[in-house]
Amino acid sequence: MARETDKSLKPATLSAQALGWLDPATRAVAPPIHPSTNYARDENYEKFEGRGYTRDENPTYEQLEALLTALEKGADSMVFGSGMAAATTVMLALAPGDHVVAPTVMYFGLRNWLVNVGRHWGLDVDFVPPGDIAALSQAVRPGKTKLVWIETPCNPTWDVTDIAEAARIAHDAGAFLGVDSTVATPVLTNPLQLGADVVMHSGTKYLNGHGDVLAGALVTARKDAMWERMNYLRFENGGMLGAFEAWLLLRGMRTLHLRVERASQSAQRIAEHFSGHDRVAEVLYPGLPAHSGHEVAKHQMTGGFGGMMSIRVKGGASAALATARALRLFVSATSLGGVESLVEHRATVEGADSPVPDDLLRLSVGVEDSGDLIADLERALAGSAP
């Protein structure tokens, strides 16, 4: 049962109550799942409430998408079967020959898609260093560039890009600005409020937060022709999210603020503890004053700097790998944003073309006791010493 959102309510309240919608049949507080793939038409063969087939509409998606729209302060949302499905839908809404500018360091799956699929399909793609506004300004081509894509903080070096400046550059060139805000989440940053045209989330990560859903989402600043094109592509390409997955994602989002706030506090403490550590060459975390993007992050990230960080281990790749193997609480696994802490040696995972330093370990800080996590890292680092 949809009800008008009280705009005075804080985002944490909207998430916890899933907008306060109640099931009209039972008044159940927990949102129901609607697994049906089709819907009966009326005696005039008209759709009931616009629903004919689940690839068009599904009540389970509607509550989830409404919540995403509210949290990002946007005009509309779409959920997808994966983060890649969401991100590549933005790219495929462009035309062959269109120019795209993206960061050299970003989610490696999308970077690989741009190189191996996007260019083959006809997109003209240039890459610029993340967070480098001057390089971004030089890379755009007025009238030719159609999309500027940024990820902030970017994975796994956590460089920060000034969203408002990137929006200004993109719009002056006649381009859209797309922002991968998976790491910041709507809890810490609202890119649409800073000038972005569309924001993307890998729902698999923080939005779900429990490592049991593959999902993606797009939220738009306005329902324009570009958005309608993306909506059409989702329908025609069949990139929808399953009803059960949508329900799990919505359930996870009800604790989004608690999880992100806890992870951010712990990551800040861990970053400060290991900054200047005798076994650590560098800590990469926007919450540290020494981080190159700290001042920008302070402006556009509210309530913390996120739960993602990286450490560069003294001794190179062998020492970094030895540290990862010695960790007991940090699980060596792909992905991020869950309640459990994870570690990855990104250069190994990404392969030979990775731009990531081979001494770097990416840490996804979960909701465990931060003191326990620090002790685990201390012991592992001590064991990796030559």
C-alpha positions as CSV (number, residue, x, y, z in Angstrom):
1,M,0.0,0.0,0.0
2,A,1.9,3.0,-1.2
3,R,1.5,6.2,0.7
4,E,3.0,9.6,0.0
5,T,6.5,10.0,1.3
6,D,6.8,12.5,4.2
7,K,9.6,14.7,2.9
8,S,10.5,15.8,6.4
9,L,11.6,12.3,7.4
10,K,15.3,11.5,7.4
11,P,16.7,8.9,4.9
12,A,17.5,6.5,7.8
13,T,13.9,6.5,8.7
14,L,12.7,5.9,5.1
15,S,15.1,3.0,4.8
16,A,14.2,1.3,8.1
17,Q,10.5,1.5,7.3
18,A,10.9,0.8,3.6
19,L,8.9,4.0,3.0
20,G,6.2,2.7,5.4
21,W,4.3,0.8,2.7
22,L,1.9,-1.9,4.0
23,D,0.5,-4.9,2.1
24,P,-3.1,-3.9,1.1
25,A,-4.4,-7.4,1.4
26,T,-3.1,-8.3,4.9
27,R,-1.5,-5.0,6.2
28,A,1.7,-7.0,6.8
29,V,4.6,-4.8,7.9
30,A,7.2,-7.0,6.1
31,P,7.0,-6.4,2.4
32,P,5.5,-9.3,0.4
33,I,7.0,-11.1,-2.6
34,H,5.2,-11.1,-5.9
35,P,6.7,-13.9,-7.9
36,S,4.0,-14.1,-10.6
37,T,5.4,-13.5,-14.1
38,N,2.0,-12.4,-15.6
39,Y,-1.1,-10.6,-14.6
40,A,-4.8,-11.1,-15.6
41,R,-6.4,-8.4,-17.7
42,D,-9.9,-7.1,-17.1
43,E,-13.0,-7.9,-19.2
44,N,-12.0,-5.2,-21.7
45,Y,-8.6,-6.8,-22.0
46,E,-7.0,-3.8,-20.4
47,K,-4.0,-4.1,-18.0
48,F,-4.8,-3.9,-14.3
49,E,-2.8,-1.0,-12.8
50,G,-0.6,-1.1,-15.9
51,R,0.7,-4.6,-15.3
52,G,0.8,-7.2,-18.0
53,Y,4.1,-9.1,-17.6
54,T,6.8,-9.0,-15.0
55,R,9.4,-7.7,-17.4
56,D,7.3,-4.5,-17.5
57,E,6.2,-4.1,-13.9
58,N,6.2,-6.1,-10.7
59,P,5.0,-4.8,-7.3
60,T,8.1,-6.1,-5.6
61,Y,10.3,-3.9,-7.8
62,E,8.0,-0.9,-7.2
63,Q,8.6,-0.5,-3.5
64,L,12.4,-1.1,-3.9
65,E,12.6,1.5,-6.8
66,A,10.6,4.0,-4.9
67,L,12.9,3.7,-1.9
68,L,16.0,4.1,-4.1
69,T,14.5,7.2,-5.7
70,A,13.7,8.7,-2.3
71,L,17.2,8.0,-0.9
72,E,19.0,9.5,-3.9
73,K,16.5,12.4,-4.2
74,G,15.9,11.5,-7.8
75,A,13.0,11.4,-10.3
76,D,12.9,7.6,-11.0
77,S,14.8,4.4,-10.5
78,M,15.3,1.0,-12.2
79,V,16.6,-2.2,-10.7
80,F,18.6,-4.7,-12.7
81,G,19.9,-8.3,-12.5
82,S,23.4,-7.1,-11.8
83,G,25.5,-3.9,-11.4
84,M,27.1,-4.6,-14.8
85,A,23.6,-4.8,-16.4
86,A,22.8,-1.4,-14.9
87,A,26.1,0.3,-15.9
88,T,26.2,-1.2,-19.5
89,T,22.6,-0.1,-20.1
90,V,23.8,3.5,-19.7
91,M,26.6,2.8,-22.3
92,L,24.2,1.1,-24.7
93,A,21.8,4.0,-24.6
94,L,24.5,5.9,-26.5
95,A,25.0,5.6,-30.3
96,P,28.0,4.1,-32.1
97,G,30.6,6.8,-32.5
98,D,29.7,8.7,-29.3
99,H,32.6,9.7,-27.2
100,V,32.8,8.4,-23.6
101,V,35.3,9.5,-20.9
102,A,35.9,7.2,-18.0
103,P,38.6,6.8,-15.2
104,T,41.7,4.6,-15.7
105,V,41.1,3.1,-12.2
106,M,37.5,1.9,-11.7
107,Y,35.5,-1.3,-11.3
108,F,37.6,-3.5,-13.5
109,G,34.7,-5.4,-15.0
110,L,33.2,-2.2,-16.5
111,R,36.6,-1.0,-17.6
112,N,37.1,-4.3,-19.4
113,W,33.7,-4.0,-21.0
114,L,34.4,-0.5,-22.3
115,V,37.7,-1.8,-23.8
116,N,36.5,-5.1,-25.2
117,V,32.8,-4.6,-25.9
118,G,32.1,-0.9,-25.9
119,R,34.9,0.0,-28.4
120,H,33.9,-3.0,-30.6
121,W,30.3,-1.9,-30.6
122,G,31.4,1.6,-31.7
123,L,31.9,3.7,-28.7
124,D,35.0,6.1,-28.7
125,V,36.4,5.7,-25.2
126,D,39.1,7.7,-23.5
127,F,40.4,7.1,-20.0
128,V,41.7,9.7,-17.6
129,P,43.3,9.4,-14.1
130,P,40.6,9.3,-11.4
131,G,40.1,12.5,-9.5
132,D,42.1,14.6,-12.0
133,I,39.7,17.4,-13.0
134,A,42.2,19.0,-15.3
135,A,42.7,15.8,-17.2
136,L,39.0,15.3,-17.4
137,S,38.5,18.8,-18.8
138,Q,41.1,18.2,-21.5
139,A,39.6,14.9,-22.5
140,V,36.0,16.0,-23.2
141,R,35.2,17.0,-26.7
142,P,32.4,19.6,-26.9
143,G,29.6,18.3,-29.1
144,K,31.2,14.9,-29.4
145,T,31.4,13.6,-25.8
146,K,28.1,12.2,-24.8
147,L,28.9,10.6,-21.5
148,V,31.4,11.3,-18.7
149,W,31.5,8.4,-16.3
150,I,33.1,8.7,-12.9
151,E,33.4,6.4,-9.9
152,T,34.0,8.0,-6.5
153,P,35.6,6.9,-4.3
154,C,37.2,4.7,-7.1
155,N,38.0,1.1,-6.6
156,P,40.5,0.1,-5.3
157,T,42.7,3.2,-4.8
158,W,39.8,5.3,-3.4
159,D,40.6,8.5,-5.3
160,V,37.9,11.0,-5.0
161,T,36.4,13.0,-7.9
162,D,34.7,16.3,-7.4
163,I,31.2,15.5,-8.7
164,A,30.0,19.1,-9.0
165,E,33.1,20.0,-11.1
166,A,32.7,16.9,-13.2
167,A,29.1,17.8,-13.8
168,R,30.0,21.3,-14.9
169,I,32.6,20.0,-17.3
170,A,30.3,17.3,-18.8
171,H,27.4,19.7,-19.2
172,D,29.5,22.4,-20.7
173,A,30.5,19.9,-23.4
174,G,26.9,18.8,-23.9
175,A,27.4,15.4,-22.2
176,F,25.7,13.5,-19.4
177,L,27.4,12.7,-16.1
178,G,27.1,9.2,-14.8
179,V,28.4,8.3,-11.3
180,D,29.1,4.9,-9.9
181,S,28.3,5.6,-6.2
182,T,28.4,2.0,-5.1
183,V,31.0,2.7,-2.4
184,A,29.6,6.0,-1.1
185,T,26.0,4.7,-1.1
186,P,23.1,7.1,-0.6
187,V,24.0,7.3,3.0
188,L,27.2,9.3,2.4
189,T,26.7,11.0,-1.0
190,N,23.8,12.0,-3.3
191,P,25.4,12.6,-6.7
192,L,22.2,13.8,-8.3
193,Q,22.1,16.7,-5.8
194,L,25.6,17.7,-6.9
195,G,24.8,17.8,-10.6
196,A,25.0,14.2,-11.9
197,D,22.4,13.0,-14.4
198,V,22.3,9.4,-13.4
199,V,23.7,7.4,-10.5
200,M,24.5,3.7,-10.6
201,H,24.8,1.2,-7.7
202,S,25.9,-2.4,-7.6
203,G,23.1,-3.5,-5.3
204,T,25.2,-6.6,-4.7
205,K,27.4,-4.6,-2.4
206,Y,26.3,-2.2,0.4
207,L,22.6,-1.9,-0.6
208,N,22.1,-5.6,0.0
209,G,24.9,-5.9,2.5
210,H,24.7,-9.7,3.1
211,G,26.5,-11.2,0.1
212,D,23.4,-13.1,-1.1
213,V,22.0,-11.0,-4.0
214,L,23.3,-10.1,-7.4
215,A,21.6,-6.8,-8.4
216,G,22.1,-3.3,-9.8
217,A,20.3,0.0,-9.9
218,L,20.1,3.3,-11.8
219,V,18.6,6.4,-10.4
220,T,17.9,9.5,-12.6
221,A,17.8,13.2,-12.0
222,R,14.9,13.5,-14.5
223,K,12.7,11.5,-16.8
224,D,14.2,12.6,-20.1
225,A,14.8,10.9,-23.5
226,M,18.0,9.3,-22.3
227,W,16.2,7.8,-19.3
228,E,13.4,6.5,-21.5
229,R,16.0,4.9,-23.8
230,M,17.6,3.1,-20.8
231,N,14.2,1.9,-19.6
232,Y,13.4,0.6,-23.1
233,L,16.8,-1.2,-23.2
234,R,16.2,-2.9,-19.8
235,F,12.9,-4.2,-21.1
236,E,14.1,-5.3,-24.5
237,N,17.4,-6.8,-23.2
238,G,15.6,-8.6,-20.3
239,G,17.9,-7.2,-17.6
240,M,15.3,-7.3,-14.9
241,L,15.9,-8.4,-11.3
242,G,14.0,-11.5,-10.1
243,A,11.2,-10.9,-7.6
244,F,12.9,-12.8,-4.8
245,E,16.2,-11.0,-5.3
246,A,14.3,-7.7,-5.3
247,W,12.7,-8.6,-2.0
248,L,16.1,-9.6,-0.5
249,L,17.6,-6.3,-1.7
250,L,14.8,-4.3,-0.1
251,R,15.2,-6.3,3.1
252,G,18.9,-5.5,3.2
253,M,18.3,-1.8,2.6
254,R,16.3,-1.5,5.8
255,T,19.6,-1.7,7.7
256,L,21.7,0.2,5.2
257,H,22.3,3.2,7.4
258,L,23.3,1.2,10.4
259,R,25.8,-0.9,8.4
260,V,27.4,1.9,6.5
261,E,27.8,4.1,9.5
262,R,29.4,1.2,11.5
263,A,31.7,0.2,8.6
264,S,32.7,3.9,8.1
265,Q,33.6,4.3,11.8
266,S,35.7,1.1,11.9
267,A,37.5,1.9,8.6
268,Q,38.4,5.3,9.9
269,R,39.8,3.8,13.1
270,I,41.8,1.1,11.1
271,A,43.1,3.7,8.6
272,E,44.3,6.0,11.4
273,H,45.9,3.1,13.3
274,F,48.0,1.8,10.3
275,S,48.9,5.2,8.9
276,G,52.7,5.4,9.5
277,H,52.8,1.7,10.5
278,D,56.3,0.2,10.1
279,R,55.0,-2.6,7.9
280,V,52.7,-0.4,5.7
281,A,54.0,1.7,2.9
282,E,50.7,3.7,2.5
283,V,47.1,3.6,3.6
284,L,44.6,4.7,1.0
285,Y,41.5,6.1,2.6
286,P,39.7,9.4,1.9
287,G,39.1,9.9,5.6
288,L,42.8,10.5,6.2
289,P,43.9,14.2,5.9
290,A,47.0,13.1,3.9
291,H,44.7,11.5,1.2
292,S,44.7,13.5,-2.0
293,G,40.9,13.6,-2.2
294,H,40.3,14.3,1.5
295,E,39.1,17.9,1.1
296,V,36.7,17.1,-1.7
297,A,35.5,14.0,0.2
298,K,34.8,16.2,3.3
299,H,32.6,18.4,1.1
300,Q,30.6,15.7,-0.8
301,M,30.6,12.8,1.7
302,T,28.5,13.4,4.8
303,G,28.7,11.3,7.9
304,G,31.8,9.4,7.1
305,F,34.2,8.2,4.4
306,G,32.9,4.7,3.8
307,G,34.0,1.2,4.7
308,M,36.5,0.6,1.9
309,M,40.2,1.2,2.2
310,S,43.5,-0.3,0.9
311,I,46.9,-0.8,2.3
312,R,50.2,-1.0,0.5
313,V,52.4,-3.5,2.2
314,K,56.1,-3.0,2.5
315,G,58.0,-5.7,0.7
316,G,56.0,-5.8,-2.5
317,A,53.6,-8.4,-3.9
318,S,55.1,-11.3,-1.9
319,A,54.6,-9.5,1.4
320,A,51.1,-8.4,0.5
321,L,50.1,-12.0,-0.5
322,A,51.6,-13.4,2.7
323,T,49.7,-10.8,4.8
324,A,46.4,-11.8,3.0
325,R,47.0,-15.5,3.6
326,A,47.8,-14.9,7.3
327,L,44.5,-13.0,8.0
328,R,41.9,-14.9,10.0
329,L,39.0,-12.4,10.3
330,F,39.3,-10.8,6.9
331,V,38.1,-13.4,4.4
332,S,40.0,-13.6,1.1
333,A,37.1,-13.2,-1.3
334,T,35.8,-11.0,-4.1
335,S,33.1,-8.3,-3.6
336,L,32.6,-5.7,-0.9
337,G,30.1,-4.0,1.3
338,G,28.9,-7.0,3.4
339,V,28.7,-7.4,7.1
340,E,31.8,-9.5,7.1
341,S,35.3,-8.1,6.4
342,L,37.0,-9.1,3.2
343,V,40.5,-8.8,1.8
344,E,41.7,-9.0,-1.8
345,H,45.0,-8.8,-3.6
346,R,43.5,-6.9,-6.5
347,A,46.5,-7.2,-8.9
348,T,46.1,-11.0,-8.8
349,V,42.3,-10.9,-9.3
350,E,42.4,-8.3,-12.1
351,G,45.2,-9.9,-14.0
352,A,48.1,-8.7,-16.2
353,D,46.4,-5.6,-17.4
354,S,45.5,-4.3,-13.9
355,P,46.6,-0.7,-13.1
356,V,46.7,-1.6,-9.4
357,P,50.0,-1.8,-7.6
358,D,51.0,-5.3,-6.7
359,D,51.7,-4.5,-3.1
360,L,48.0,-3.3,-2.6
361,L,45.5,-5.2,-0.5
362,R,41.9,-4.0,-0.7
363,L,40.0,-4.2,2.6
364,S,36.2,-4.2,2.8
365,V,35.6,-3.4,6.5
366,G,32.5,-5.1,7.9
367,V,30.6,-4.6,11.1
368,E,32.8,-6.7,13.4
369,D,34.5,-5.1,16.4
370,S,37.2,-2.8,15.0
371,G,39.7,-3.8,17.7
372,D,39.5,-7.4,16.6
373,L,40.1,-6.4,13.0
374,I,43.1,-4.2,13.9
375,A,44.6,-7.1,16.0
376,D,44.1,-9.5,13.0
377,L,45.9,-7.1,10.6
378,E,48.7,-6.5,13.2
379,R,49.3,-10.2,13.5
380,A,49.2,-10.8,9.8
381,L,51.6,-7.9,9.0
382,A,54.0,-9.1,11.6
383,G,54.1,-12.5,10.0
384,S,54.8,-11.1,6.6
385,A,58.0,-9.3,7.7
386,P,61.1,-10.6,5.9
